[in-house]
Amino acid sequence: MELNELIAGFRETATASVADAVDKITGKKGYLDQAIKPRINDKKVVGPAVTVLEGPTDEFVPPQHALDAIDESEPGSVIVISISGEANVAVWGGLMTAGAVANKHEGAVLDGAVRDITEIRRDYDFPVFARSASPGTTLGRHKTLAANVAVPMGDVIVRPGDIVVGDIDGVVVVPRTHAEEVLAMAREIDARELEQARLIIKVGSLREGLAKYGRI
């Protein structure tokens, strides 16, 4: 299945169903820590991951790998920045958002903080999922080390090209190698839950719905 078909499919599928399908197919969780949540709006984000890794430094250097990734990645990308859960430093702000919007990216997912939230909401309405908000800069504290490498986002490893699915429920990372299987199963889960919900409403019994479909 082509990438655009996968993206369209995941956009129409419940994020919770995607998380369940990743659990079952890969045997590992794919959803990120609950602290990584929408900070700008409630838009759903679906797209291939472009990854950036950051680490500590006392140098005053710009986040070059992130800046290059924003300008050089394909439209529709999700910029994923790993900073080992550092919640008091902002790895994303208004200028990076302007670059992402100019390059037609899908969103940003940060294992760190975002800043310039008022500006991003007012001027761009660009979806950013972040561990926290902080006015603090990375300059003199952290620098980018690499781009398009496997990066840790808490206990989930994100690889370039993995499909990122995020909304107000949270963020799920679908390994690209299993994306078609995950999408198929997530669609099945959605369909069964719809049937189950209709039965519960019809018969007036949650227990009866659970007994027939075996899902909660």
N, C-alpha and C positions, 0 to 999 in steps of 0.2 A: 504494500500500500504506500502510495506517495505521501510525502510529508504534509502537503496541503490537505489531503483527505484525512489524515490522522488528526490534524489540528481542528478541522471542522467537526470531526466526530467527538473529540474530547470536549469541545466547546459546548456541545449539546448534552453532555453526560454529567450526572451529578458527581461532584468532587468526592463525596463520601464513597460512592460506588467505585470510583477510580482507586481510592485508597484501599478498599477491601480487595479489589482485583489484584493490585500490586502485592498485597500480603499473601494472597493465595498462590499466585503464579510464580513469584520470585522467592517466597519463603522469608522475605525480609520486609520491614516497614519502609514505606516510601514517603510518608508524610513528615513534614518538618515540625520542629518544636512549636508549641502553641504560641509562644511569644513572638514568633515571626508572623505578623498579621498585617492586614491592610492599614496604612497610615494616611492615605490620601482620599480614597473613594471605595466604592463597593464593586467596581468593575471586575469581571472575570478575566483572567489572564491565561492564555494558552500559547505556548511557543517553544522552540528549541533553545536549550540553555547555551549561553556563551559565558564561560566561567572566568573569574578573576580571583587570584589568591593574594592576600595581604599578610604582612608580618611586621613585628615591632622594629623600630629604628629610632635613632635620635637625629637623623638627617632631615633637613627641610627640603623635601623633594615632592613634586606633584605625583599623583597616582597615574603614572604614564600608561601602564598596561590597561587600566580601566578607560582612560581617555581614548587610547587607540582602539580598544574593543568597540566603544560606542561609535566611532567614526567608520570602522572597517567591517563591522558585522552586517549580515544580511538583514533587510527589513523584516520585522516580525519577530526578531530575537528577544529573548528574555535575558537581561544582564544579571548574572548571579555572582555576588561578591562575598567571599569567605574571609572572615577576620577573627576566627576562633571565638565567636560569641562575645567580642568586646562591645559592650552596650553603651559605653560612654564616649565613643568616638564616631562621628558621622562619616560614612564612606560614600554618601550620596547627598546632593543638594540641588539648588536651582539651576546652576550652569550645566551640570551633567544631565539634568532633566531636559533642558533646552536642546542639548546635543542629541539625546535619545529621541525626542519628538521630531527633530529635524531629519533624523535618519529612519523614522517610522518604526521604532522598536515597540514591542508589545508591553513591556513593563520591566521592573527591577525587583529582585529578591535579595535581601541583605541579611547576613548573619551579624549585623551590627546596626548602627543608628543611621537615621536620615535627618536632615535639617532643611531649613527653608520651606517648611510645610505650607505656610500661608501662601507663599509665592507659587509653589507647585500646584496647590489647589486652585488658586485664582487664575493663573495664567495658562496652565497646561492640562489640569485634570488628569494627570498621568499616574497610572497605578504603581504604587511602590509598597512592597511588603517588607517590613523591617522589624528587627528585634526590639528597637526602641527609637526614641527621638532624643537628639542631643545637639546643642549648638557647637560642640567641640570639633575642631579640625583634626585631620590625620597628620598634618604637617608637624614634623618633629616627634611624632609618636608612632606612626605606621607608614609603610610604603607598599606599593604593589610589587609582588615578586614574580608573577607569571600570569599568563592568560591561556585559555583553552587547554587547561589541564584538569585532572580530577581534583575536586576540592571537597573538604568536609563542611557540611552545614549541620552542626551538631553531630548526631549519630548517623546521618545519611550522607553518602558520598554522591556528589553530582558530577557527571561527566559531560563534556561538550556534546551537544546534540540530544541529550536526554530531553524528554518532553516535560515541561513544567506546567502544571495545572494549579491555578490558585483563585480563590474567591473568599467570601466572608467566612467560610468554614475552615480555611487554612490553605496550605500549599502542599501539593503532592508532586514528587519527582518520579516519572515513569521511565525506567531504563529503555533507551531507544531499541535495544535488542529484543525487548519483550513488548513493544508498544502495541502491535497489532493484537496480540493475545489479550493484553490488558484491556484494550478498547472493547473487544468482543465480549469479554466477561463482564465488564462494567455495564455494557448495554443490556446484557441478560439480567444483571442485578436490578437495573432500573425498571425493566419490564416486569419482573417478578414482584418487585415492591409496589408497583402501581396496581397490579392485580390483587395483591394482598391487602393494600389499603382500601380498595373498592369493596373487597369482601368484608373487611372489618366494619366499614360504614354500613353495608347492606344488612349484615346479621346482628350488628350491635355488640360484637364481642371481639376484644383483642385476643383472648386466649384461643378462640376458634381460628382466627387468622394465623396465629403462630402454629397451631397444630397442623394446619393444612400446608403451610409454606415453609415452616421451620426456620424463619428468619426474623431477627430482631435488630 
